[in-house]
Amino acid sequence: LGVLLVELLTGDRPQPAAAAGSDPLAGVAATEPAAGVRASTPRALARLLAGEAGAVARKALRQDPAARYGSAQAFAEDLA
C-alpha cells in the first residue's frame, strides 16, 4: 500500500532503501514528476512528501515490518 500511495502522489515508484534507516522517498523527491501528477515541480513534490502524506508513506515503506502499519485500518486512519 505504501508503494501505491507514493505512485499516486508522485507518478513514480519509491527507490529501494540502500541501507536501514535511509529514506525511500529521497530519490522520488529529486526527480521530475510524471505528467498529471499533483505536484507540478520538483520543489512542490518535495513539499508534498515532507508533509503528512510523506510521513504516512515513509511509515508504510519501513524495512522493519514491526515499524510499519499493523493493519490496513491503521493505515487508512492515518491517511484520513
Contacts in CASP RR format, 6 or more apart in sequence:
PFRMAT RR
TARGET T0000
AUTHOR 0000-0000-0000
METHOD contacts of the structure
MODEL  1
LGVLLVELLTGDRPQPAAAAGSDPLAGVAATEPAAGVRASTPRALARLLA
GEAGAVARKALRQDPAARYGSAQAFAEDLA
1 60 0 8 1.000
1 69 0 8 1.000
1 72 0 8 1.000
1 75 0 8 1.000
2 14 0 8 1.000
2 57 0 8 1.000
2 60 0 8 1.000
2 61 0 8 1.000
2 75 0 8 1.000
3 13 0 8 1.000
3 14 0 8 1.000
3 61 0 8 1.000
5 53 0 8 1.000
5 56 0 8 1.000
5 57 0 8 1.000
5 60 0 8 1.000
5 79 0 8 1.000
6 12 0 8 1.000
6 13 0 8 1.000
6 14 0 8 1.000
6 24 0 8 1.000
6 25 0 8 1.000
6 28 0 8 1.000
6 57 0 8 1.000
6 61 0 8 1.000
7 13 0 8 1.000
9 37 0 8 1.000
9 38 0 8 1.000
9 39 0 8 1.000
9 48 0 8 1.000
9 49 0 8 1.000
9 53 0 8 1.000
9 54 0 8 1.000
9 57 0 8 1.000
10 28 0 8 1.000
10 29 0 8 1.000
10 33 0 8 1.000
10 34 0 8 1.000
10 37 0 8 1.000
10 39 0 8 1.000
10 45 0 8 1.000
10 48 0 8 1.000
10 49 0 8 1.000
11 33 0 8 1.000
11 34 0 8 1.000
11 37 0 8 1.000
12 28 0 8 1.000
12 31 0 8 1.000
12 33 0 8 1.000
12 34 0 8 1.000
13 28 0 8 1.000
14 24 0 8 1.000
14 25 0 8 1.000
14 27 0 8 1.000
14 28 0 8 1.000
14 57 0 8 1.000
14 61 0 8 1.000
15 24 0 8 1.000
15 26 0 8 1.000
15 27 0 8 1.000
15 28 0 8 1.000
16 24 0 8 1.000
17 23 0 8 1.000
17 24 0 8 1.000
17 61 0 8 1.000
17 63 0 8 1.000
20 63 0 8 1.000
20 64 0 8 1.000
21 63 0 8 1.000
23 58 0 8 1.000
24 58 0 8 1.000
24 61 0 8 1.000
25 49 0 8 1.000
25 54 0 8 1.000
25 57 0 8 1.000
25 58 0 8 1.000
25 61 0 8 1.000
28 45 0 8 1.000
28 49 0 8 1.000
29 42 0 8 1.000
29 45 0 8 1.000
29 46 0 8 1.000
29 49 0 8 1.000
30 42 0 8 1.000
31 42 0 8 1.000
32 42 0 8 1.000
33 39 0 8 1.000
33 40 0 8 1.000
33 41 0 8 1.000
33 42 0 8 1.000
33 45 0 8 1.000
37 45 0 8 1.000
38 48 0 8 1.000
39 45 0 8 1.000
39 47 0 8 1.000
39 48 0 8 1.000
48 54 0 8 1.000
49 57 0 8 1.000
52 78 0 8 1.000
53 79 0 8 1.000
56 75 0 8 1.000
56 78 0 8 1.000
56 79 0 8 1.000
59 67 0 8 1.000
59 68 0 8 1.000
59 69 0 8 1.000
59 78 0 8 1.000
60 68 0 8 1.000
60 69 0 8 1.000
60 75 0 8 1.000
61 68 0 8 1.000
62 68 0 8 1.000
69 75 0 8 1.000
69 78 0 8 1.000
END
